[in-house]
Amino acid sequence: MTIDEWIETSKLNAKVNREHPTDEMLLQEAEEYEQLAEWLEELKAYKEKEFDVLKQDGQLLYKQGVIDGYDKAIDDIEKIAEQLKAGGADE
C-alpha cells in the first residue's frame, strides 16, 4: 500500500467511525485514524520537500550538494595534492 492509500484509508475509517459510531470505542478509533492520517500527510510532506535533510555521523547532509564538511574535505585533498607535488619535485 502506498502512503497515499494509507492516508485515504485512515481518513475513510475515521469518517465512518465518526459518522456511525456504535460505541465510544469507535469514536476513539476515529480520533486515532485522524491522527494517523495527519502524521502520514506530514511524513509525505517531509519526503516531498526540495531539501531532504539526512542525519549521518552527527552531521546534517543536504541532498542539494550542501554538505557539512564538504569544503574541509576539498581543502584536505588540495593539501595532500600539494604535498605529493612537493615530494615528487624533491626527488
N, CA and C of each residue as an Amber inpcrd file, in Angstrom:
protein
   273
   0.8410000  -1.1750000   0.0000000   0.0000000   0.0000000   0.0000000
   0.8840000   1.2350000   0.0000000   0.5290000   2.2240000  -0.7980000
   1.3090000   3.4640000  -0.8360000   0.9040000   4.3680000   0.3240000
   1.7110000   5.3860000   0.5500000   1.3910000   6.3220000   1.6310000
   0.0740000   7.0410000   1.3370000  -0.1890000   7.3390000   0.0650000
  -1.4570000   7.9840000  -0.2930000  -2.6430000   7.0680000  -0.0050000
  -2.4850000   5.7850000  -0.2790000  -3.5580000   4.8300000   0.0120000
  -3.8000000   4.7220000   1.5150000  -2.7180000   4.7180000   2.2990000
  -2.8600000   4.6590000   3.7530000  -3.5570000   5.9100000   4.2770000
  -3.2100000   7.0620000   3.7240000  -3.8430000   8.3150000   4.1510000
  -5.3390000   8.2650000   3.8640000  -5.7010000   7.8650000   2.6450000
  -7.1170000   7.7950000   2.2800000  -7.8640000   6.7660000   3.1140000
  -7.2490000   5.6050000   3.3530000  -7.8810000   4.5710000   4.1800000
  -8.1020000   5.0690000   5.6000000  -7.1110000   5.7460000   6.1480000
  -7.2300000   6.2770000   7.5090000  -8.3290000   7.3270000   7.5960000
  -8.3820000   8.2020000   6.5990000  -9.4260000   9.2310000   6.5900000
 -10.8140000   8.5930000   6.4580000 -10.9330000   7.5960000   5.5940000
 -12.2150000   6.9280000   5.4040000 -12.6530000   6.2150000   6.6850000
 -11.7260000   5.4980000   7.3180000 -12.0480000   4.8160000   8.5770000
 -12.4690000   5.8160000   9.6540000 -11.7760000   6.9420000   9.7260000
 -12.1280000   7.9740000  10.7070000 -13.5280000   8.5120000  10.4230000
 -13.8250000   8.7750000   9.1540000 -15.1350000   9.3150000   8.7760000
 -16.2560000   8.3420000   9.1220000 -16.0740000   7.0690000   8.7610000
 -17.1070000   6.0600000   9.0360000 -17.3220000   5.9050000  10.5340000
 -16.2300000   5.8020000  11.2900000 -16.3540000   5.6390000  12.7410000
 -16.9880000   6.8490000  13.4120000 -16.7040000   8.0410000  12.8840000
 -17.2600000   9.2530000  13.4810000 -18.7370000   9.4250000  13.1090000
 -19.1010000   9.0800000  11.8660000 -20.4810000   9.2760000  11.4160000
 -21.4240000   8.1740000  11.9030000 -20.9010000   6.9840000  12.1090000
 -21.7540000   5.8530000  12.5000000 -21.1660000   5.1080000  13.7020000
 -20.9430000   5.8150000  14.7960000 -20.3560000   5.1330000  15.9520000
 -21.3860000   4.2070000  16.6140000 -20.9460000   3.0010000  16.9000000
 -21.8220000   2.0790000  17.6340000 -21.5110000   2.1210000  19.1140000
 -20.3400000   2.6390000  19.4510000 -19.9850000   2.7910000  20.8590000
 -18.8570000   3.8140000  20.9880000 -18.4740000   4.0930000  22.2110000
 -17.4230000   5.0850000  22.4900000 -16.0830000   4.6680000  21.8930000
 -15.8620000   3.3590000  21.7780000 -14.5910000   2.8680000  21.2540000
 -14.3940000   3.3070000  19.8020000 -15.4610000   3.3200000  19.0090000
 -15.3310000   3.7360000  17.6200000 -15.0100000   5.2180000  17.4970000
 -15.5110000   6.0260000  18.4250000 -15.1380000   7.4440000  18.4240000
 -13.6530000   7.6050000  18.7330000 -13.1470000   6.8050000  19.6490000
 -11.7160000   6.8260000  19.9630000 -10.9010000   6.3830000  18.7490000
 -11.3600000   5.3370000  18.0650000 -10.6750000   4.8740000  16.8610000
 -10.6950000   5.9470000  15.7790000 -11.7850000   6.6800000  15.6720000
 -11.8690000   7.7540000  14.6840000 -10.7790000   8.7900000  14.9430000
 -10.5960000   9.1490000  16.2050000  -9.5330000  10.1000000  16.5580000
  -8.1580000   9.5380000  16.2170000  -7.9640000   8.2560000  16.4680000
  -6.6840000   7.6290000  16.1610000  -6.4240000   7.5860000  14.6570000
  -7.4550000   7.2790000  13.8750000  -7.2940000   7.2760000  12.4180000
  -7.0100000   8.6840000  11.8990000  -7.6770000   9.6920000  12.4750000
  -7.4120000  11.0710000  12.0800000  -5.9690000  11.4550000  12.3920000
  -5.4790000  11.0450000  13.5680000  -4.0950000  11.3340000  13.9430000
  -3.1270000  10.6250000  13.0050000  -3.4190000   9.3760000  12.6750000
  -2.5700000   8.6170000  11.7490000  -2.5190000   9.3030000  10.3910000
  -3.6620000   9.7100000   9.8770000  -3.7010000  10.3920000   8.5820000
  -2.8810000  11.6830000   8.6280000  -2.9910000  12.4190000   9.7340000
  -2.2300000  13.6610000   9.8880000  -0.7310000  13.3910000   9.8810000
  -0.3140000  12.3640000  10.6230000   1.1140000  12.0230000  10.6640000
   1.6160000  11.5680000   9.3020000   0.8160000  10.7880000   8.6010000
   1.2250000  10.3120000   7.2790000   1.3200000  11.4690000   6.2850000
   0.4020000  12.4180000   6.3650000   0.4820000  13.5930000   5.4930000
   1.7270000  14.4180000   5.8020000   2.0570000  14.5250000   7.0840000
   3.2640000  15.2520000   7.4760000   4.5060000  14.5240000   6.9600000
   4.5290000  13.2160000   7.0900000   5.6560000  12.4250000   6.5780000
   5.7910000  12.6000000   5.0680000   4.6790000  12.5480000   4.3750000
   4.6930000  12.7160000   2.9220000   5.2510000  14.0870000   2.5540000
   4.8540000  15.1260000   3.2860000   5.3420000  16.4820000   3.0210000
   6.8530000  16.5670000   3.2220000   7.3560000  15.9350000   4.2840000
   8.7990000  15.9280000   4.5130000   9.5280000  15.2560000   3.3620000
   8.9870000  14.1350000   2.9040000   9.6290000  13.3890000   1.8280000
   9.6180000  14.1590000   0.5120000   8.6280000  15.0180000   0.3290000
   8.4980000  15.7560000  -0.9200000   9.2560000  17.0770000  -0.9180000
   9.7850000  17.4790000   0.2120000  10.4890000  18.7600000   0.2750000
  11.7080000  18.7510000  -0.6450000  12.0180000  19.9180000  -1.1440000
  13.1440000  20.0480000  -2.0640000  14.4620000  19.7410000  -1.3560000
  14.5850000  20.1600000  -0.0970000  15.8040000  19.9180000   0.6550000
  15.5570000  18.8200000   1.6730000  15.9190000  17.5930000   1.3190000
  15.7940000  16.4820000   2.2520000  17.0090000  16.5160000   3.1680000
  16.7390000  16.5180000   4.4440000  17.8250000  16.5780000   5.4100000
  18.0360000  15.1870000   5.9900000  19.2620000  14.7390000   5.9530000
  19.6050000  13.4300000   6.4710000  20.5490000  13.5860000   7.6600000
  20.4630000  12.6830000   8.5890000  21.3540000  12.7030000   9.7520000
  22.3640000  11.5740000   9.5740000  23.6350000  11.9070000   9.5760000
  24.6640000  10.8870000   9.4110000  25.8980000  11.3120000  10.2020000
  26.3220000  10.4630000  11.0900000  27.5240000  10.7220000  11.8920000
  27.4670000  12.0730000  12.5960000  26.2790000  12.4570000  13.0770000
  26.1470000  13.6930000  13.8290000  26.1790000  14.9530000  12.9860000
  26.2450000  14.8020000  11.6650000  26.2720000  15.9690000  10.7850000
  25.0290000  15.9700000   9.9180000  24.5510000  17.1520000   9.5740000
  23.4190000  17.2630000   8.6670000  23.9260000  17.2860000   7.2300000
  23.3070000  16.4630000   6.3990000  23.6630000  16.4310000   4.9870000
  22.4440000  16.8780000   4.1790000  22.6720000  17.5850000   3.1230000
  21.5850000  18.0630000   2.2770000  21.7730000  17.4810000   0.8910000
  20.7120000  16.9320000   0.3240000  20.7860000  16.2970000  -0.9920000
  21.2160000  17.2670000  -2.0820000  20.9860000  18.5410000  -1.8990000
  21.2870000  19.5100000  -2.9440000  22.7880000  19.7980000  -3.0520000
  23.6160000  19.0240000  -2.4270000  25.0500000  19.2050000  -2.5490000
  25.6500000  20.0980000  -1.4810000  24.8500000  20.6300000  -0.5750000
  25.3600000  21.4260000   0.5300000  25.6410000  20.4440000   1.6500000
  26.8710000  20.0850000   1.8170000  27.2210000  19.0410000   2.7700000
  28.2000000  19.5970000   3.7980000  27.8350000  19.4650000   5.0740000
  28.7550000  19.8820000   6.1330000  30.0380000  19.0800000   5.9780000
  31.1290000  19.7600000   6.0260000  32.4090000  19.0780000   5.9230000
  32.9030000  18.9290000   4.4940000  32.0740000  19.2400000   3.5010000
  32.4770000  19.0820000   2.1060000  33.6710000  19.9780000   1.7900000
  33.5770000  21.2540000   2.1690000  34.6650000  22.1840000   1.8920000
  35.9530000  21.7470000   2.5820000  35.8370000  21.2440000   3.8110000
  37.0170000  20.7710000   4.5310000  37.6600000  19.6030000   3.7890000
  36.8490000  18.7050000   3.2730000  37.3850000  17.5550000   2.5380000
  38.1200000  18.0170000   1.2840000  37.5740000  18.9950000   0.5780000
  38.2280000  19.5270000  -0.6200000  39.5490000  20.1760000  -0.2340000
  39.5500000  20.9540000   0.8580000  40.7980000  21.5760000   1.3320000
  41.8400000  20.5140000   1.6680000  41.4070000  19.4360000   2.3450000
  42.3280000  18.3630000   2.7080000  42.9170000  17.7100000   1.4600000
  42.0950000  17.4900000   0.4580000  42.5710000  16.8770000  -0.7910000
  43.5850000  17.7890000  -1.4720000  43.2990000  19.0860000  -1.4750000
  44.2290000  20.0350000  -2.0890000  45.5670000  20.0560000  -1.3470000
  45.5330000  19.9810000  -0.0100000  46.7700000  19.9420000   0.7750000
  47.5710000  18.6800000   0.4620000  46.8880000  17.5510000   0.3850000
  47.5620000  16.2870000   0.0740000  48.1800000  16.3510000  -1.3180000
  47.4340000  16.9230000  -2.2750000  47.9500000  17.0500000  -3.6420000
  49.2060000  17.9160000  -3.6570000  49.1770000  19.0210000  -2.8990000
  50.3630000  19.8950000  -2.8320000  51.5490000  19.1710000  -2.2030000
  51.2930000  18.3960000  -1.1530000  52.3520000  17.6300000  -0.5040000
  52.9390000  16.6040000  -1.4650000  52.0970000  15.9410000  -2.2190000
  52.5770000  14.9580000  -3.1800000  53.3990000  15.6250000  -4.2860000
  52.9420000  16.8050000  -4.7450000  53.7120000  17.5380000  -5.7610000
  55.0800000  17.9530000  -5.2090000  55.0660000  18.4560000  -3.9890000
  56.3100000  18.8880000  -3.3670000  57.2420000  17.7170000  -3.1550000
  56.6960000  16.6070000  -2.7140000  57.5130000  15.4030000  -2.5010000
  58.0480000  14.8620000  -3.8050000  57.2630000  14.9300000  -4.8420000
  57.6800000  14.4310000  -6.1560000  58.7260000  15.3170000  -6.7660000
  58.6820000  16.6520000  -6.5330000  59.6230000  17.5910000  -7.0890000
  60.9750000  17.4880000  -6.4020000  60.9890000  17.0820000  -5.1380000
  62.2400000  16.9900000  -4.3720000  63.0540000  15.7750000  -4.7580000
  62.4270000  14.7760000  -5.3190000  63.1390000  13.5220000  -5.6270000
  63.9780000  13.6490000  -6.7930000
